[in-house]
Amino acid sequence: MTMILKEGKSHTNADALSRWPLDDRKKNFKFSEWVPGSGTLDSGNTYSEGTETPILGISSSELHKEVFSSGLKSYAKHKQCGRLLKLLQQKYRSPELESRLEEPWLRAYKDNMFFLIDGLLYHREKHTSALTVVERDHISPILQECHYFPYMGHMSEDRTKERVASTAWWPKWETEVGEYINPCERC
């Protein structure tokens, strides 16, 4: 097999593995009307059942399984997560339920950033990676584990943000990481 580089306007780097995929939003010229986890869109704006979700990968982390299993139980207590679960489990859109979502949950939902896999709620990030959505009760243990990593010692704010960014998602997580690390004397 012979590979020949044909430079384009977007990617002049020949290394295909270093290229990031384009995000799937309306401003992208390759935007797809397909909604993750819900199948395909027909001409009547109705989605057919489907199980495929076009993502490059789902983040894995060193967090204990208990955190994720308790995450399933915690969604019911959190209003926004509960509403998202109902919306994502329904076959058809529910404008009434959508209107009860608050920002930034509503904006992310309308941008098709949320989907379900095995009952866990995921948030698509840039470049189509996906992170588990966590609610308030789980933020402190995640911050602790990402900041005081036992094998690498004490992490700085930037390193902690990197670890949180590849572990879980919640609204305004970057601000909360900064607030968590601010009183830390070592940082």
C-alpha positions as CSV (number, residue, x, y, z in Angstrom):
1,M,0.0,0.0,0.0
2,T,1.3,3.4,-0.9
3,M,0.2,6.5,1.0
4,I,0.4,9.9,-0.7
5,L,0.0,13.2,1.1
6,K,-2.4,15.6,-0.6
7,E,-2.3,18.8,1.4
8,G,-5.6,20.4,2.1
9,K,-6.6,23.7,3.7
10,S,-7.7,22.3,7.0
11,H,-5.0,19.7,7.7
12,T,-1.4,20.1,6.4
13,N,0.0,17.5,8.8
14,A,0.4,14.1,7.2
15,D,0.0,12.2,10.5
16,A,-3.6,11.2,10.5
17,L,-3.5,10.1,14.2
18,S,-2.7,13.6,15.3
19,R,-5.8,15.1,13.7
20,W,-8.8,16.0,15.9
21,P,-12.2,15.3,14.5
22,L,-14.5,18.3,13.9
23,D,-17.1,18.9,16.5
24,D,-20.7,18.1,15.6
25,R,-22.4,21.4,15.9
26,K,-24.5,23.4,13.3
27,K,-21.6,25.8,12.7
28,N,-19.5,22.9,11.4
29,F,-20.0,22.3,7.7
30,K,-20.2,18.5,8.3
31,F,-22.9,18.9,10.9
32,S,-25.2,15.8,11.3
33,E,-28.8,16.1,12.5
34,W,-28.4,12.7,14.2
35,V,-29.0,12.7,18.0
36,P,-26.6,10.5,20.0
37,G,-28.2,7.3,21.3
38,S,-31.5,7.8,19.6
39,G,-31.0,6.3,16.1
40,T,-31.5,8.1,12.8
41,L,-33.6,11.1,11.8
42,D,-36.2,10.6,9.1
43,S,-37.8,13.2,6.9
44,G,-40.6,13.7,9.4
45,N,-38.1,14.7,12.2
46,T,-38.8,11.4,13.9
47,Y,-35.9,9.3,15.3
48,S,-35.8,5.6,14.7
49,E,-34.5,3.3,17.4
50,G,-30.8,2.7,17.4
51,T,-28.0,1.8,19.6
52,E,-24.9,3.3,18.0
53,T,-23.4,6.5,19.4
54,P,-20.7,8.2,17.2
55,I,-18.0,9.0,19.7
56,L,-14.3,8.4,19.6
57,G,-14.0,7.2,23.1
58,I,-15.4,7.3,26.6
59,S,-13.1,8.5,29.3
60,S,-11.9,5.9,31.8
61,S,-10.4,6.9,35.1
62,E,-8.8,5.5,38.2
63,L,-11.8,6.4,40.3
64,H,-13.4,3.6,42.4
65,K,-16.3,1.7,40.9
66,E,-18.4,2.8,44.0
67,V,-18.3,6.4,42.8
68,F,-19.9,5.4,39.5
69,S,-22.4,3.0,40.9
70,S,-23.5,5.5,43.4
71,G,-23.7,8.0,40.5
72,L,-26.6,6.0,39.1
73,K,-28.5,6.3,42.4
74,S,-27.7,10.0,42.8
75,Y,-29.3,11.1,39.5
76,A,-32.8,10.6,40.9
77,K,-32.0,13.2,43.7
78,H,-30.7,15.9,41.3
79,K,-33.5,17.7,39.5
80,Q,-31.5,18.5,36.3
81,C,-30.0,15.0,36.0
82,G,-33.5,13.5,36.6
83,R,-35.0,15.6,33.9
84,L,-32.2,14.7,31.5
85,L,-32.7,11.0,32.2
86,K,-36.4,11.3,31.4
87,L,-35.7,13.3,28.2
88,L,-33.1,10.9,27.0
89,Q,-35.2,7.8,27.7
90,Q,-38.2,9.1,25.8
91,K,-38.7,8.2,22.2
92,Y,-40.0,11.6,21.2
93,R,-39.1,15.2,22.2
94,S,-40.9,16.7,25.2
95,P,-40.9,20.5,24.9
96,E,-42.6,20.8,28.4
97,L,-39.8,18.8,30.1
98,E,-37.1,20.6,28.0
99,S,-38.5,23.9,29.3
100,R,-37.9,22.8,32.9
101,L,-34.1,22.3,32.3
102,E,-31.9,25.2,33.6
103,E,-28.8,26.6,32.0
104,P,-26.2,25.3,31.3
105,W,-28.0,22.0,31.2
106,L,-30.6,23.2,28.6
107,R,-28.0,24.6,26.2
108,A,-25.9,21.4,26.4
109,Y,-29.0,19.3,25.9
110,K,-30.1,21.3,22.8
111,D,-26.6,20.9,21.4
112,N,-27.0,17.1,21.8
113,M,-24.1,16.9,24.3
114,F,-25.8,14.4,26.7
115,F,-26.6,10.7,26.1
116,L,-27.1,7.5,28.1
117,I,-25.1,4.3,28.2
118,D,-26.1,1.5,30.6
119,G,-28.0,4.1,32.7
120,L,-25.0,6.4,33.2
121,L,-25.4,9.9,31.9
122,Y,-22.6,11.1,29.7
123,H,-21.6,14.6,28.4
124,R,-19.9,14.9,25.1
125,E,-16.9,17.1,25.2
126,K,-14.9,18.7,22.4
127,H,-13.6,16.3,19.8
128,T,-16.5,13.8,20.6
129,S,-15.0,12.3,23.8
130,A,-17.5,11.6,26.5
131,L,-17.4,12.0,30.3
132,T,-19.6,10.7,33.0
133,V,-21.9,13.4,34.5
134,V,-21.6,13.6,38.2
135,E,-23.9,15.4,40.7
136,R,-23.0,17.5,43.7
137,D,-22.4,14.6,46.2
138,H,-19.6,13.2,44.0
139,I,-17.7,16.3,43.2
140,S,-15.7,16.5,46.5
141,P,-14.3,12.9,46.2
142,I,-13.4,13.5,42.6
143,L,-11.6,16.7,43.4
144,Q,-9.8,14.9,46.3
145,E,-8.7,12.0,44.2
146,C,-7.6,14.1,41.2
147,H,-5.7,16.6,43.4
148,Y,-4.0,14.2,45.9
149,F,-3.2,11.4,43.5
150,P,-1.5,8.7,45.7
151,Y,1.1,7.5,43.1
152,M,2.2,11.0,41.8
153,G,1.9,13.1,44.9
154,H,0.2,16.5,45.3
155,M,-1.1,18.0,42.0
156,S,-1.0,21.7,40.9
157,E,-4.2,23.4,39.7
158,D,-3.4,22.8,36.1
159,R,-2.6,19.1,36.6
160,T,-5.8,18.7,38.7
161,K,-7.8,20.4,35.9
162,E,-6.3,18.0,33.4
163,R,-7.3,15.0,35.5
164,V,-10.8,16.2,36.2
165,A,-11.2,17.0,32.5
166,S,-10.6,13.4,31.7
167,T,-12.6,12.0,34.6
168,A,-16.1,13.5,34.9
169,W,-18.3,16.5,34.0
170,W,-20.5,18.9,35.9
171,P,-21.5,22.5,35.2
172,K,-18.7,25.1,36.0
173,W,-16.3,22.3,37.0
174,E,-13.2,24.5,36.1
175,T,-14.3,27.2,38.5
176,E,-14.9,24.7,41.3
177,V,-11.4,23.1,40.8
178,G,-9.9,26.6,41.2
179,E,-11.9,27.2,44.4
180,Y,-10.9,23.8,45.7
181,I,-7.2,24.3,45.2
182,N,-7.0,28.0,46.1
183,P,-6.7,27.4,49.9
184,C,-4.1,24.7,49.3
185,E,-0.8,25.8,50.8
186,R,1.3,23.5,48.6
187,C,-0.2,24.9,45.4
